[in-house]
Amino acid sequence: MSNDQRKIALVTGGSRGLGKNMALALAEKGLDVIFTYHHNAQDAQDVAAAIANTGRKAATLQLNVGDVKSFDDFSSRLHAALRQLGADKIDYLVNNAGIGIHVPFTDTTEAQFDELMDIHLKGTFFFTQKMLPLMADGGGIINLSSGLARFSIPGYSAYGAMKGAIETLTRYMAKELGARGIRANVVAPGPIETDFGGGAVRDNKEMNGFLAGQTALGRVGQANDIGSVVAFLCSDESKWVNAQRIEASGGIFL
């Protein structure tokens, strides 16, 4: 990809898990990548080094997506990072950063609900809004949902509700940003073997086996099952895909 065709993706939560794989898959697709991390700067630097090894450029920025008041400062830092990459706009925004809280509906506290809402819904809403002036026309937004917005597993009522809201929000983004040629889509992973939610899917053999048994392809997901889907949506190959929910779950609970 020549410099005049060079595209830049911004990925939130790109230092580990699914976000790390997304960042690497985007670089392999030929994009330069700016990604955020919350706490672990060293992990972020390791991912940036891996991206550099692909021949693409990378930059890391600290961000707490649950702190809306920090977004103005982040915009300034993003603008500086773009200048360092020789650009002034991002082409794609991947709203990936998030946490999982597993607790029964009857025991969910207001604090737990608010934390999930601040990060997954309020954060995504206002962070995307804040990024729009720094987004190029003709680009795209990828929001992360979950299979838990389609099927119900006890203990994820608040998390699943936030992801259901994200799916509705994405359709509104697609409708209202279409005049700028900006597409908005949802990627909804099924159960994945990462450290998300304390690594339960990865480390609990009984849970892993049950979920694999409910999946048409006979296993739970790996991080690299998701990154390539996001990379596809951050390319001209998907230029006519808009306002869609793409579930990448191997066919679970069909």
N, C-alpha and C positions, 0 to 999 in steps of 0.2 A: 504494500500500500504506500503510495507516494505521499510526501508531506502535505500536498494540497488536498489530498483525500483523507488525511489522517483524522480519525475520530477519537473522542475522549469520553470515557464513561466514568461516572462517579458512583461508587458502591459504598453504602453505609454498612458498617460492621464487617469489614473485609479482612480482618487479621486472623480469623480462625473459622473453622466449620464450613458451612455452606458459602459464606461470603468470601472466604479465602479461595475456594474452588471457583467461584464466579469470577473473581479478579484474575485468576490464572487463565481461565477459559477465555475471558475477554482479550487478554494479552495474546493468547495463541490465535485468536481470531483476527489479530492485527490492530487492536485498539490500544491506545495509551490509557492508563487507569489511575485515577485518584480514588483512594479509599480511606474510610475513617476507621478509627479504633476507639474504644472507650478507655481501657486501663493499660493494656499491655503494649507499650511502645516497641519493645524488642520483637514481639511476634510480628508486629506491623512491618518493622524493618526487614525481617526475614522474608516476608511475602514480597516486599518491594524489591529485594535482591533477586528473588526468583523470577519476578516479572522482567527485571533488567536482563536476566539471562536469556529471555526469549527475544531480546532485541527491541522491546518496547520500553516506553518511559513510564515511570511510576512516581507518585507522590502520596504521602500519608498525612492525615490531619486528625487531631483529636476531636471527638464529638460525643456528647451525650444527647441522643435523639429525644430523650424524655424531658429536656430542658429547653423549652421554646424560647426563653429569654436569651439563650446563648446563640441563636441562629444569626443575628446581625453580625456578631463578631466572627462567626464561622464564614459568613459570606465574604467578609474582608480577607480572611485567610485563604479562602478558596480562590479569590481573585488573584492573590499573590502567587499561589501555587500554579494557576493557569499561566500566568506570565512566565514563570520559570520553565513551563513546558512549551512556551512559544505560542500560546493560544489565548483567546479571551472568552471562550464559551465551552460548556460541556455539551455533548450531543445526546447522551443517555444518562438517566438517573435510575439507579437500582435501589429501592427502599427495602433493604434486607435486614438491618439491625433489629434485634428483638430478644426477648427473654421468654421463658416458659414458666408458668406457675401451675402446678398440679395440685388441686384441692377440690373437694366436693362442693357442689353448689351450696349446700346447706351451711358450709363452714367458711365460705369465701368472705373475707373481710373487705370493708370499704377501702382500706389502704392497699390491699392486693389488687382490687378492681381498678383503683385510680392509677397504680403503677403500670398495669397493663395498658390502660387507656392512654396514659401520657406517652408511652413508648410506641405502641402499635398504631393507635388511631390519631390522637391529637398530634403526636410527633410527625407522623407521615403526612398528615393534612397540611400542617403549617410549614414543615421543612420543604415540602414540594412547592408550596406557594412562594417561599422565600428564594428557592432556587430558580424559579421561572425567568427572572431577568438575566440570569447567567446561562440559560439554556438556548441553544441554537434552534431556529425553526427547522422543522423536518426531522426532529429527533424522536426520542421515545422515553416513556416512563414504564418501569417494571416494578410493580408492587408485589410483595410476598404475602401470600395467604397460607392456607393449610388445608389438608384433607379434612381437618376437624371442623371446617366450615360447611362441609357436605354431610359427613357422618358424625355420629356422636359417641364419644367414649367418656364414661364418667370421670369427672375430675377436671374437665377442660371447658366448663361452661363460660367463664369470663374470657378466656383466651379465644375460644371458638367464636364468641360473639363479636370480639374485636376484629377477627379475620373476616367474618361475614360482613361487617361494616366496611372493611377495606375493599371487598369485592364490589359493593355498591358504589363506594367512592370512586373506584377506578373507572366505572362506566361514566360517571359524571365528568371526570377528568377528560376522558376521551371525547365526550360530547362538546365540552366547553373549550378544549384546547385544539380541536380539529382545525380551526381556522388558521392556526400556526403550523399545521402539518405535523403536530406532535401526537404520536400514538400513545395509548396507555393500555397496558395489559397486566394480567395477574398470572403469576406462577404459584401453584399450590402443591408443595411437596407432600408426599405421604410420610410415613415413619422413616427416619434416616438414622443411620449409625454415626452420630456425632456426639459431642459433649453437651448438646442442647438439652435443657431440662435435667441437668445432672447426669446425662449420659444413660438414661434409663433404657432406651431402645437398644443401645450398644451393649450395655453391661448386664442387663437382666435377661438371662437366657430363656426364662419362661415367657416373658413378654415378647422377646424377639421371635421365638418359635411360634407363638400364637399369631402375631401379626404377619409373619411369613406365610403361615398356613391360610390366612385370609386374603392373600395376594395372588392374583392370577399367575404372575411370573415366579412365584414360589420363594421369594426372599424379601427382606426389607431393603430400603434404599441405601446407597452410598452417596457421599458428597458429590462425586463426579457424575452422578445421574442427574444432577440439577444444574450445575454450572453451564453445561453445554446448551441447555434449554434457554437459559438467560442470555447466553452469547448469541444464540440464533435470533432472539428478539431484539438484540442490539445490533442489527445488521439490516442491509437492504434486502436480504433474502426473505425477511418477514414484513416487507413494506406495506402489504395489504392486510396484515393481521392487526386488528384494532378492537379494543373493548372486549377482549376474550379472556376467559379463565382457562388456563392450561394446567391440568392436574398431572403432575409427574409422580405417580405413586405405584407404578407397576400393575395397576388394576386391583386396588384393594377394596373390599366390601362391595363387590359389584352386584 
